[in-house]
Amino acid sequence: MNILLIYPKFPDTFWSFTYALPFIGKKAAFPPLGLITVAALLPEQWNKRLVDVNIENLTDEDLAWADLVFIGGMAIQRTSAQQIIARCHAADRTIVAGGPLFTIEPDAFSEVDHLVLDEAELTLPAFLADLDSGQPQKVYRAARFCDLGDTPAPLWNLVKMKKYASMNLQFSRGCPFNCEFCNVTTLFGHRPRIKTSQQVIAELDRLYASGWRSSIFFVDDNFIGNKDYLKNHLLPALIKWRQDKKGCVFFTEASINLADDPELLAMMVRAGFDSVFIGIESPDEGSLTECHKTQNKNRDLLESVKRIHRSGLQVMGGFIVGFDSDLPSIFQRQIDFIQRSGIVIAMVGMLQAPPGTRLFERLQRESRVVNTFSGDNVDGTTNILPQMGMEKLVRGYQVIMEQIYSPRNYYRRVRTLLRELKTPAINQPMSVQRFLSCFRAAFRLGVLGKERFQYWHLIIWTLVRRPRLIPVAITLSIYGYHYRKICELYIL
């Protein structure tokens, strides 16, 4: 049996890093972790081929080779997924689809032959058994959540690693919180389920043995959902693992209460983490109450961010405007908070309602869901009717993006971060591409770019004040170029 696994294309957006990747000679940010995990669940004797259309073209020869085509992806990949499905039909290939996009909206993909939904550890074996008996069903659903101890290591041999900026790894699924706009708990539940530290170390060993020395993204919905296991098992194992290793810097996602645990912060830094994405959402307590972001309430959010920076972890922040309780002042309040916090990588989006969330259900009852959920937080659109009015929301959102990603404010924010950030103890080793990226940045940003004055001011300031952070300064300058291009494409 020949199995072709296809990963749809991401549009140019905040997390695609489309305009930053050429600086380091890469094609995509991350490989398709879900698909190569699914591949590991398939019979070992089957032939498997992965085509990630973010790094290479899907050819007619690929389709002709396949007996079955597996497609997985997220909502933001919808357009590409639909195009791939159409090509598979034209080639008369049997399509098996799964992942968040298809799990949340299965009725939108009636043309798919087999929908293997929810967690593949539970639904894929049933599909394979029916396929073997010659009676595969249209839809497979799970009645529970799986034990991640049963999840196999991904088949990394399918991945062209040199094409990617970072590898990825999953330790847990699920989140203990209940934010109204988030579909994580719909997909994976409230109780964080974890892999053992032995599983994680085995996956890291495979990546390291393959020659990988760059960044690794722990893709957990909330990495600190099970603090006891982190402190007593996983982080000590990671600290021990890297004693004789070079490179492999980690980053992940977590909730703001990470700032309340100095021991956990210190252990994460020792283990090799250098940054963390945190959903800040809003500096307004009323908006946080509305969306049930309880973990962010009754705290000094600004001080929490700075505490994490001082530990050695850079905060990447998510922000939302368009809550029902938002007043017109929210746009300037968001700008002021982002600038003062030193959160350089600030993903600001208009509130959207993903299907399956309590927000979607509430707004649907109010007849306020008006468009298909795009899955893109920063394309300047929303699928709901905002309380403040669409025109006012769009204009306020544009003002935020104009301000925070203008060269003047962006580079000022980088300096704010570098003043606070503790120098990382672990760095990525210098590679040819990283070395060349310094020259590419100097030419494209420092000579051709409209931000050239701000760029050289930052480089000189960093060399004088925080010389060991010069790699961070250059990296963030490159990211800024990408974010401005995205703003120009969608928003400004």
Secondary structure, 3 states (H helix, E strand, C coil): CEEEEEECCCCCCHHHCCCCHHHHCCCECCCCHHHHHHHHHCCCCCEEEEEECCCCCCCHHHHHHCCEEEEECCHHHHHHHHHHHHHHHHCCCEEEEECHHHHHCHHHCCCCCEEECCCHHHHHHHHHHHHHCCCCCCEECCCCCCCHHHCCCCCHHHCCHHHECCEEECCEECCCCCCCCCCHHHHHCCCCEECCHHHHHHHHHHHHHCCCCCCEEECCCCCCCCHHHHHHHHHHHHHHHHHHCCCCCEEEEECHHHHHCHHHHHHHHHHCEEEEEEEEECCCHHHHHHCCCHHHCCCCHHHHHHHHHHHCCEEEEEEEECCCCCCCCHHHHHHHHHHHHCCCCEEEEECCCCCCCHHHHHHHHCCCECCCCCCCCCCCCCCECCCCCHHHHHHHHHHHHHHHCCHHHHHHHHHHHHHHCCCCCCCCCCCHHHHHHHHHHHHHHHHHCCCHHHHHHHHHHHHHHCHHHHHHHHHHHHHHHHHHHHHHHHCC
